[in-house]
Amino acid sequence: MKRTDSRMRRGKTPVLEPAIVLLLFFSLVPLTAASAGERGARALTLEEALQITAEKNKDIQKAREYRSWVEARYVEERAIALPQVVITGSGSSGRDESQKAFGSNFPTKQNLWSGGLGVSQAVFTWGQIGASIRAAKVGLTTAEDQLRLYRQAAYRDVSASFYDILLAKTLKGIAVQNLEQKNRHSDEAQKRHALGVATDYDVLAGKVDVENARPAVIRTENLIQIARERFRFLLGIGDQEVDARGSLDTEISDYPRYEEALETAWKKRPEISDLGHRVEIAKELVAIANSGDKPRLDFKGGFGWSSLDMGGDFQADGPNWSAGLFVTFPIFDGLRTRGKVAAAKSDVSTLRIEEAKLKDSISVQVRDACNAVKEAGEIVKALSGTVTQAERLLFMAEKGYEYGVKTKLDVDDAQLNLIQAKGNLARSKRDYLVALVSLEWVTGTLGEKKEAQGSKPGIQRRD
């Protein structure tokens, strides 16, 4: 105590106070900057984020443009079944001096003017026109399948990014709490040192603990920024700053059954629907190719007016018309049609194989998704009570350290256990929510209720 009193009289203890103030100041600088950044960002719930995704996401916009392109192709293919009407007109003037050989009075100059309306209509094409129209019409449904495919993929990525932000913010909160705890331990070590019941080693160890806890705060802050940038990119809203508003808290519901989920996936997955429609289109292409060497019947007709002026008495004008049926029969085309038919049939077989392969792949995806939901749910259940126990353990270690019955190592171990328990629980909650989203995606139902009923995907959570 004499040594402590002498040091206090020499004014050495107050020197530590400015250092503590600076330490606390610099530890709070990243938090202040982060708070300012988050205040300027637009905070979105998951439902709001999905609504923006449906409007702004670039992949969804591309899918809509693809649908417009398919609609244009349908109009183009349908045109071959409708009459083709053409208006023609011509005028010419010429002079031929060689015509004088027929007589000096024979006209050598002539003016010809004509105009008319022509009509052509395919009458019989051996099924080519009907197959083309049916294929183009099925193409419209493939465009809808593509739109669903890109929409569900965008909803999956946005939802996962949303939960990544919430996880990063939770981890940051854990890191900040750990830093604050280290600061309190450092302060306590300095107070005990001032009273002569702690050594210089204890003070230095406290400072080192503070400095070692600071990088975690910086890393988690950067993790939040990275997650928010990805979130903004997936939303497709340009340079506007966004943030996630919600919580990782969730209720563990009944786990999905593999057989039911697989049956739903085979009915709802847009990839399966798209392949089925592509098979239909390929069959129509076989019919189109098969008509290449078959007879074709067309109607052509026209009506017009002509005027001929050769000077003198050689002048006349009047209407003209024509109408007829024309048959075209390519007897031999060098086996070109046979090759096209074989290639078209091969395309159908290839699509059938792709369909079977896709179903096998979806079966694996559904099983993995069901297992992921169950795994994450069980981890959440296992860790739910661990945090409370770890907090109690840390409280007991700190109190024991104050009364001298626990060592600093006991406190550090308790603190580490608490950090790990909180971090593991937060990650498991995020994994469970993402697993639910993935399950809806693999079954082809993600966002379908939202689009049909204006509601968000069926993920149970509490904001």
Buried (B, 14 or more C-beta within 10 A) or exposed (E): EEEBEEBBEEEEBEEBEEEBEEBBEEBBEBBEEBEEBBEEBEEBBBEBBBBBBBEBBEBBEEBBEBBEEBBEBBEEBBEEBEEEEEEEEEEEEEEEEEBEEEEEEEBBBBBBBBBBBBBBBBEBBBBBBBBBBBBBBBBBBBBBBBBBBBBBBBBBBBBBBBBBBBBBBBBBBBBBBBBBBBBEBBBBBBBBBBEBEBEEEBBEBBBEBBBEBBEBBEBBBBBBBEBBEBBBBBBBBEEEBBBBBBEBEBEBEEBBEBEEBBEBBBEBBBBBBBBBBBBBBBBBBBBBBBBBBBEBBBBBBBBBBBBBBBEEEEEEEEEEEEEEEEEEEEEEEEEEBBEBBEEBBEBBEEBEEBBEEBBEEBBEBBBBBBBBBBBBBBBBEEBEEBBEEBBEBBEBBBEBBEEEEBEBEBBBBBBEBBBBBBBBBBBBBBBBBBBBBBBBBBBBBBBBBBBEEEEBBEBEBEE
